[in-house]
Amino acid sequence: MPLLTRRPSPAFAALSATSVIRAYGYALTATYLSFYAAAFDATGFWIGMFTTVFALSQTATTVALGAWVSGDEIKRLLVGAACASVATYLGFVFVTDELTLIAARVAQGATISVLFVLGTAAVSGRAVADDRGRQVGVFNQVGALAGGLGTASAGAIYKMAGFAPGYLLLAGVSLVSAWALTRTDLGVDDFDPAGGPAAYRRLIGHPAIHGIAAFRVGFGFAKTAVRVYLPIYAYLAVSVSPLSVGIVLTAPRVARTICQGYAGALADRVGRRPLLGAAALSYATAALVIPFAQSVTALTACAFLFGLADACRVPASVALFTEAGTASRAVTSLSLRSLLWKPGSVLAPIMAGTLHDIVSVNAVFYATAAVVVGTAVVAASLDASHAPKEAISGAG
């Protein structure tokens, strides 16, 4: 793997620790949501709300980050988010019903947003242009490996001892990450100030960003629906065991762990957009096949294909958004990228839950495939009148 071909710098290693917290924490909790749904006998509406409130919290946090964070604040905020993660995961131990779970998810959304946006911006902004895809890919390989461990261990931990041990482990990992960040010069103090809300307006106003923005919005709907309903489908529709749910959800993280660094390097060589096209094709195919998957093996294969699509999509997307502005203003560019995901992450869980209640769980995956295909068509049409590497001068 590319992760092993070059020795990471101390700054890259410390930033990768943020990826471990947010990926392991997200993966563990995402796996547990299906168990919470069963334990609380939750309706489709409440299942959707577990993710929607998380997304709303992320949205508010990300808006502030992209508008007001400057380079000299990045390290302090990352350390603070790692420390806040300790309290957040300890709080999950005391979840007893739908409302306390929602409160914990709000706190988790805020801490994960800081770790994700600022960690990714620091890695991408520090990288040189012809190595940006690879570095982002490797950074996300670390997260994928941590997320894979989260999903692989979640079912077994829950079966043996319930929810608490996983959250206690996360609290401990968060403490270690905070310690590593405090001892490291991250090399981001010279990043430009974000520039306030006007920075978003300048970036959104340039036509060259419209295609990748549309792609990001559409995938936000599609992937959020799959994130919520793949474990629900496996546990409730196919009736696989909690341990098998963990296996299924580990498959896409294995794909990302293996492939993301290579895909990022490929994006550096052949261009970013061909990788986005491959991602759309793979994701739509997997979504169409899910309703016919009636075994752990079939579900795992589909999940692996979802992960392969993400391995192509994420490094290319991060590089495109970083290059849409300037590397020194990557916090704003990548905050915008994160915000474009939010309509889907806020609305898709409730829409998918309603579709589940009114039609069937299979309809969720058919709708997901349709959204991905439509998204790719719209993004390609918006890009058609612009050069692929058109610079956005003055974007902030």
Residue pairs with C-beta under 8 A, 6 or more apart in sequence:
1 141
1 257
1 258
1 261
1 262
2 134
2 137
2 138
2 141
2 261
2 262
2 264
2 265
3 138
3 141
3 142
3 261
8 16
8 138
10 184
10 185
11 122
11 126
11 184
11 185
11 186
11 187
12 123
12 135
12 139
13 180
13 184
14 180
14 181
14 183
14 184
14 186
15 78
15 119
15 122
15 123
15 139
15 186
16 139
16 142
16 143
17 82
17 176
17 177
17 180
17 181
18 78
18 81
18 82
18 115
18 116
18 118
18 119
18 177
18 181
19 115
19 119
19 139
19 140
19 142
19 143
19 146
20 142
20 143
20 146
20 173
20 177
21 82
21 85
21 115
21 146
21 170
21 173
21 174
21 177
22 111
22 112
22 115
22 116
22 119
22 143
23 142
23 143
23 144
23 146
23 147
23 150
24 146
24 147
24 149
24 150
24 170
24 173
25 85
25 89
25 108
25 112
25 150
25 170
26 108
26 112
26 147
26 150
27 146
27 147
27 148
27 149
27 150
27 151
27 154
27 249
27 253
28 150
28 151
28 153
28 154
28 166
28 167
28 170
29 92
29 105
29 108
30 151
30 227
30 231
30 249
31 150
31 151
31 154
31 155
31 158
31 231
31 245
31 246
31 249
32 154
32 158
32 163
32 166
33 47
33 50
33 51
33 228
33 231
34 231
34 232
34 234
34 235
34 236
34 245
35 158
35 163
35 235
35 242
36 42
36 50
36 95
36 101
37 46
37 47
37 50
37 232
37 236
38 235
38 236
40 46
40 97
40 98
40 101
42 50
42 98
43 353
43 357
44 352
44 353
44 354
44 356
44 357
45 350
45 353
45 354
45 357
46 98
47 228
47 232
47 349
47 353
48 228
48 349
48 350
48 351
48 352
48 353
48 354
49 98
49 102
49 349
49 350
50 98
50 101
50 102
50 105
50 349
51 105
51 224
51 227
51 228
51 345
51 349
52 345
52 346
52 347
52 349
52 350
53 102
53 105
53 106
53 109
54 105
54 106
54 108
54 109
54 345
55 109
55 224
55 342
55 345
55 346
55 349
56 106
56 109
56 346
57 105
57 106
57 107
57 108
57 109
57 110
57 113
58 109
58 110
58 112
58 113
58 338
58 342
58 345
59 339
59 342
59 346
60 110
61 109
61 110
61 113
61 114
62 113
62 117
62 335
62 338
62 339
62 342
63 335
63 339
65 77
65 113
65 114
65 117
65 118
65 194
65 331
65 335
66 117
66 194
66 199
66 200
66 331
66 332
66 334
66 335
66 336
66 338
66 339
67 194
67 195
67 196
67 197
67 199
67 200
67 332
67 335
68 194
68 196
69 77
69 118
69 194
69 331
70 191
70 192
70 193
70 194
71 188
71 189
71 190
71 191
71 192
71 193
71 328
72 189
74 118
74 121
74 122
74 186
74 188
74 191
74 331
75 181
75 186
75 188
77 114
77 118
78 114
78 115
78 118
78 119
78 181
78 186
79 178
79 181
79 182
80 114
81 111
81 114
81 115
81 118
82 115
82 174
82 175
82 177
82 178
82 181
83 174
83 175
83 178
84 107
84 110
84 111
85 111
85 115
85 170
85 171
85 174
85 177
86 171
86 174
86 175
86 178
87 107
88 104
88 107
88 108
88 111
89 108
89 167
89 168
89 170
89 171
89 174
90 167
90 168
90 171
91 103
91 104
91 107
92 104
92 108
92 163
92 167
93 163
93 164
93 167
93 168
94 100
95 101
95 104
95 163
113 338
116 338
117 331
117 334
117 335
117 338
118 331
119 139
120 136
120 139
120 318
120 334
121 191
121 322
121 330
121 331
121 333
121 334
121 335
122 186
122 187
122 188
122 330
123 135
123 136
123 139
124 132
124 135
124 136
124 318
124 319
124 322
124 327
124 330
124 334
125 188
125 191
125 322
125 327
125 328
125 329
125 330
125 331
126 135
126 187
126 188
126 327
127 135
127 136
127 327
129 323
129 327
130 268
131 268
132 268
132 318
132 319
132 322
132 323
133 263
133 264
133 265
133 266
133 267
133 268
133 272
133 315
133 316
133 319
134 261
134 264
134 265
134 268
134 315
135 264
136 264
136 314
136 315
136 318
136 319
137 260
137 261
137 262
137 263
137 264
137 265
137 267
137 311
137 314
137 315
138 260
138 261
138 264
140 256
140 260
140 264
140 314
140 315
141 256
141 257
141 260
141 261
143 256
144 253
144 254
144 255
144 256
144 257
144 260
144 307
144 311
145 253
145 257
147 253
147 256
148 250
148 253
148 254
148 256
148 257
150 166
150 253
151 246
151 249
151 250
151 253
152 246
152 247
152 250
153 166
153 246
154 166
154 246
154 249
155 241
155 242
155 243
155 244
155 245
155 246
155 247
156 243
156 246
157 165
157 166
158 166
158 242
159 242
159 243
190 328
191 328
191 329
191 330
191 331
192 326
192 328
192 329
192 396
194 329
194 331
194 332
194 335
194 396
195 329
195 332
195 396
198 396
199 329
199 332
199 395
199 396
200 332
200 335
200 336
200 339
202 394
202 395
202 396
203 209
203 324
203 325
203 332
203 333
203 336
203 392
203 395
203 396
204 213
204 336
206 324
206 392
206 395
207 382
207 385
207 386
208 324
208 386
208 387
208 390
208 391
208 392
209 324
209 392
209 395
210 382
210 383
211 379
211 380
211 381
211 382
211 383
211 386
212 276
212 317
212 320
212 321
212 324
212 379
212 383
213 336
213 340
214 375
214 378
214 379
214 382
215 276
215 280
215 317
215 375
215 376
215 379
216 317
216 337
216 340
216 341
217 340
217 341
217 343
217 344
217 375
218 344
218 371
218 372
218 374
218 375
218 376
218 378
218 379
219 279
219 283
219 313
219 341
219 344
219 372
219 375
220 340
220 341
220 342
220 343
220 344
220 345
220 348
221 343
221 344
221 347
221 348
221 351
221 368
221 371
222 283
222 287
222 344
222 348
222 368
222 371
222 372
222 375
223 283
223 310
223 344
224 344
224 345
224 348
224 349
224 352
225 348
225 349
225 351
225 352
225 364
225 365
225 367
225 368
225 371
226 287
226 306
226 365
226 368
228 348
228 349
228 352
228 353
229 352
229 356
229 361
229 364
229 365
230 248
230 249
230 290
230 299
230 303
230 306
231 245
231 248
231 249
232 356
232 361
233 290
233 299
233 361
233 364
233 365
234 240
234 244
234 245
234 248
234 296
234 299
235 242
235 245
236 361
237 361
238 293
238 294
238 295
238 296
238 299
240 248
240 296
240 299
244 296
247 296
247 300
248 296
248 299
248 300
248 303
249 303
251 300
251 301
251 303
251 304
251 306
251 307
252 303
252 304
252 306
252 307
252 308
252 310
253 307
254 304
254 307
255 304
255 305
255 306
255 307
255 308
255 310
255 311
256 307
256 310
256 311
256 314
258 311
259 307
259 308
259 311
259 312
260 310
260 311
260 314
260 315
262 311
263 275
263 311
263 312
263 315
263 316
264 315
264 316
264 319
266 275
267 275
267 315
267 316
267 319
268 319
271 388
272 316
272 317
272 319
272 320
272 388
273 316
273 320
273 383
273 388
275 312
275 313
275 315
275 316
276 312
276 313
276 316
276 317
276 376
276 379
277 376
277 380
278 309
278 312
279 309
279 310
279 312
279 313
279 316
280 309
280 372
280 373
280 375
280 376
281 309
281 376
282 305
282 306
282 308
282 309
282 312
283 305
283 306
283 309
283 313
283 369
283 372
284 369
284 372
284 373
285 305
285 369
286 302
286 303
286 305
286 306
286 309
287 365
287 366
287 368
287 369
287 372
288 365
288 366
288 369
289 298
289 302
289 305
290 299
290 302
290 362
290 365
291 362
291 365
291 366
292 298
293 299
293 301
293 302
317 337
318 334
318 337
321 333
321 334
321 336
321 337
322 330
322 333
322 334
323 389
323 391
324 333
324 392
324 395
325 332
325 333
325 392
325 395
325 396
326 395
326 396
329 395
329 396
332 396
333 395
352 364
352 367
355 363
355 364
355 367
356 363
356 364
